[in-house]
Amino acid sequence: MAAVAGRVLLDIAVRSHPRAVRHAVETLSIRLAAEGLPDAAISAVELVLAEAMNNIVEHAYPRGGRQAIRLRCLAGSDALELRLTDTGRPFPAGRIPLGLAPGLDVATCDLPEGGFGWFLIHSLTSGLRYSRAGGENRLDMTFDVALPAKADADRTPRPSRKSAAIVPQSRCNRIADREA
């Protein structure tokens, strides 16, 4: 899978905390909506990004703290790439989990509560790439979606996306610090 070459739509760093993850997902969603990406594609990106970033919060930085997660979004001519980098623990065995669907052929009361994250990430992306170098994890997630031509996006009215107000990153981190 080749890296997406294109323009940077977003490049931010947030603290490893659930509220900061929510801020990053909302910020990217608003940016993609402003670019004219269809709502269905935005929803897929939101789900994948939330799953991947929450995995970093929970597994790469299991003790919490103030470690950073960097999100970079690139838009190519026919694909969108999200890149997450962090300095937390590496993936088990140094590779992306397989993302197999949990067994659902059990009684309702025995259905699993979790285990769907990597299955969803694999299902909703067209490519995944993981590497670790210099103490840094890098996860690239590619989506086969193209942003509409800028002229098309400008002419097409977009419904407003339901979202909380975007809080400047520094304030978001202070809020998350008080709640941690």
Steps between C-alpha positions, in 0.01 A plus 500: 500500500657827390474811713250762391663803346290810530418803701490510877146556629584477868812459712443515875635346818273420794558353841434132558159541664144408392390866489794592281414210268145635471642844420722356223214301346267802504768728357569264210128443437435872469798539268385212275145638488637840399689325219173347376563136592169306510354433845529119460874531435542740793321255728735218398804722560363606841445141610843381389680800649318469834577127521868542411558799729317340792718190452805725539356655817417160647787280382798713392470727805328273755609712797350818358688822526585779264646312206418631154319344208558671168234487229580594143242479222607507135261529205615350172324497166313178578577416863513640850773396743502536877835466674519454875832516680577448868789400725308243702540125517534324163231278352514140624736299279581824317205478263138604456250260659321279246160649562301180496133533589415362842281191497133591506364147490436495874204569724409868527615515862843370392561752222830686540492862617812590306750369253346668196741793467767352272233314303331836430828673419595227251149501350472877451848576366658406170848474647681481832871535567684492833863566580711580802827687478694712744255422782205627298194308379355599164163379376384599151135440410383555143145554376408475131304824491564809296418850611278679251663760282517826695256671261248217555538520877446876495174470300352213702324610819608285792283430799668602822655207684385446855807574703614671813681828457862453418714590796855618434739214563674663794167558677383148416813359663449716812140376527608140459777549761242612759275203428773235499 
